[in-house]
Amino acid sequence: MVRNENHNLTITRDPIFGHVFSKPENCLHLLQSILPDLGITEIEVTPQKQLNKKLLEKNVIMDLWAKNKDGKIFDVEMQTTKQKWPGVRFRYYQSIADQDSLKPGEDLDQIGGTYIIFIYPFDPFGEGKYIYEGAFLLDKDNPDSQANTKTHWISINARGYKGKITSELKDFLNYIKYGLTKDSSNFIKKIDREHLDYIRSTEWRDAKMSLDVLLADERAEARKEGRRQGRKEGIVEGKLEGKLEAQRIGVKKFVQNVRELDQSDDWIMSKLIKDYGKDFSEAELKKLMLEAEQE
């Protein structure tokens, strides 16, 4: 019954992913499945809510943040929407990781390694690989000039079919695609139970209420901004066109704001239809969503 009522509340939702994998044993299992060659045996996880408080002024939410005993930093992010500039997003998360990579008084060569890992329920680059990993070249024309920056930018594709990955990672990617099945491993069954327990809990209801309030504020602010700019347009183009321009601006503003919260296209469209459906058709709203992404 819960699965039917909450069919969209899967492990790919940021708060759910962050909650389930904030447990050290779950986080360790995931990182071992992604990075088997590192031989990770211990992990220290920073709970999502504590990290959010620390970084509140930066307006960023980290899904899963952990360190091993060697001081390597692991930031794992669930990416459910297509990003126009994934490299810029990697760079942003890298800049945050860099703040914890070197302790005061340490020499530069002591800087810790960092792993920024994006997990996608779709293929972000269309090449069919399970795992894409970036490289930094000191000479863009020379593939042998790879720089050892101790940084690793990794994209994991749940729809992949090329390359070698661990059976544990394949189990998790199948869980992202299909949910719990008769072939799911004991670990997958465990995190599925924890996921369902969480979305039944008062903690989830409180988190969801906070998110709903935040999104309502974003929509209200988008409409307000649209009206402000639309009034300026209306002076020149007439009252009706000015009102429509205000609505267009409001749509784009809302789309741009909630993208930072990793809301799905379907969810965004449902809110746009509710708020702006009287003035725009669904096709027009889709066009405005696309324009918002390109600005």
LINWOWO-V221620 format. One record per pair of residues at least 6 apart in sequence whose ideal C-beta (glycine too) atoms are under 6 Angstrom apart, sorted by sequence separation. I is the first residue (numbers start at 1). J is the second residue. D is the distance in Angstrom with one decimal. If there is no record, write none. Layout:
i=I j=J d=D
i=I j=J d=D
//
This chain:
i=11 j=17 d=5.6
i=20 j=26 d=6.0
i=21 j=27 d=5.0
i=67 j=73 d=5.6
i=83 j=89 d=5.5
i=139 j=145 d=4.1
i=198 j=204 d=5.3
i=125 j=132 d=5.7
i=138 j=145 d=4.4
i=32 j=40 d=5.6
i=66 j=74 d=4.7
i=137 j=145 d=5.1
i=234 j=242 d=1.9
i=21 j=30 d=6.0
i=31 j=40 d=5.4
i=52 j=61 d=5.6
i=102 j=111 d=4.7
i=137 j=146 d=5.9
i=138 j=147 d=5.1
i=233 j=242 d=4.9
i=65 j=75 d=5.5
i=101 j=111 d=5.0
i=51 j=62 d=5.0
i=101 j=112 d=4.5
i=135 j=146 d=5.2
i=136 j=147 d=4.5
i=64 j=76 d=4.1
i=180 j=192 d=4.8
i=230 j=242 d=5.2
i=233 j=245 d=4.2
i=101 j=114 d=6.0
i=136 j=149 d=5.4
i=175 j=188 d=4.9
i=272 j=285 d=4.8
i=51 j=65 d=5.3
i=63 j=77 d=4.9
i=171 j=185 d=4.7
i=28 j=43 d=4.6
i=63 j=78 d=5.6
i=158 j=173 d=4.4
i=230 j=245 d=4.7
i=27 j=43 d=5.5
i=230 j=246 d=2.2
i=97 j=114 d=4.3
i=171 j=188 d=5.4
i=27 j=45 d=5.0
i=75 j=93 d=5.6
i=158 j=176 d=4.4
i=24 j=43 d=5.6
i=46 j=65 d=4.5
i=134 j=153 d=4.0
i=158 j=177 d=5.5
i=227 j=246 d=4.8
i=226 j=246 d=4.2
i=229 j=249 d=4.9
i=24 j=45 d=5.2
i=45 j=66 d=4.7
i=133 j=154 d=5.1
i=75 j=97 d=5.7
i=94 j=116 d=5.7
i=22 j=45 d=5.6
i=43 j=66 d=5.0
i=44 j=67 d=5.0
i=93 j=116 d=4.9
i=132 j=155 d=4.2
i=226 j=249 d=3.9
i=73 j=97 d=5.0
i=226 j=250 d=2.9
i=22 j=47 d=5.1
i=43 j=68 d=5.6
i=131 j=156 d=5.7
i=251 j=276 d=5.7
i=22 j=48 d=6.0
i=90 j=116 d=5.6
i=42 j=69 d=5.0
i=130 j=157 d=5.8
i=223 j=250 d=4.6
i=40 j=68 d=5.3
i=222 j=250 d=4.6
i=225 j=253 d=5.1
i=247 j=276 d=5.8
i=18 j=48 d=4.0
i=130 j=160 d=3.5
i=124 j=155 d=5.4
i=129 j=160 d=5.5
i=222 j=253 d=3.8
i=222 j=254 d=3.7
i=247 j=279 d=5.1
i=128 j=161 d=5.3
i=129 j=162 d=4.8
i=130 j=163 d=4.7
i=123 j=157 d=4.8
i=128 j=162 d=4.6
i=129 j=163 d=5.1
i=255 j=289 d=5.3
i=130 j=165 d=4.7
i=219 j=254 d=5.5
i=123 j=159 d=4.8
i=252 j=288 d=6.0
i=256 j=292 d=5.3
i=113 j=150 d=4.3
i=114 j=151 d=5.2
i=115 j=152 d=4.6
i=116 j=153 d=5.3
i=117 j=154 d=4.6
i=118 j=155 d=5.0
i=119 j=156 d=4.7
i=120 j=157 d=5.6
i=121 j=158 d=4.9
i=122 j=159 d=5.9
i=251 j=288 d=4.6
i=255 j=292 d=3.9
i=27 j=66 d=5.4
i=79 j=118 d=4.7
i=218 j=257 d=4.5
i=72 j=112 d=5.8
i=218 j=258 d=5.9
i=252 j=292 d=3.9
i=71 j=112 d=4.2
i=72 j=113 d=4.5
i=73 j=114 d=4.6
i=74 j=115 d=4.8
i=75 j=116 d=5.1
i=76 j=117 d=4.6
i=77 j=118 d=5.2
i=78 j=119 d=5.3
i=79 j=120 d=5.1
i=21 j=64 d=5.0
i=31 j=74 d=5.8
i=18 j=63 d=4.7
i=17 j=63 d=5.6
i=18 j=64 d=5.9
i=14 j=63 d=5.5
i=121 j=176 d=5.3
i=17 j=78 d=4.7
i=90 j=153 d=4.7
i=14 j=78 d=5.8
i=12 j=78 d=5.4
i=12 j=80 d=5.3
i=12 j=121 d=5.5
i=36 j=166 d=5.5
i=33 j=166 d=4.9
i=33 j=168 d=3.7
i=34 j=169 d=5.9
i=33 j=169 d=4.1
i=29 j=187 d=5.9
i=20 j=191 d=5.2
i=20 j=194 d=5.1
i=20 j=195 d=5.5
i=16 j=195 d=5.7
i=19 j=198 d=5.2
i=81 j=262 d=5.9
i=80 j=262 d=5.4
i=11 j=195 d=5.6
i=80 j=264 d=5.9
i=9 j=199 d=4.9
i=15 j=207 d=5.3
i=6 j=199 d=5.3
i=2 j=196 d=5.8
i=84 j=293 d=5.7
i=14 j=262 d=5.5
//
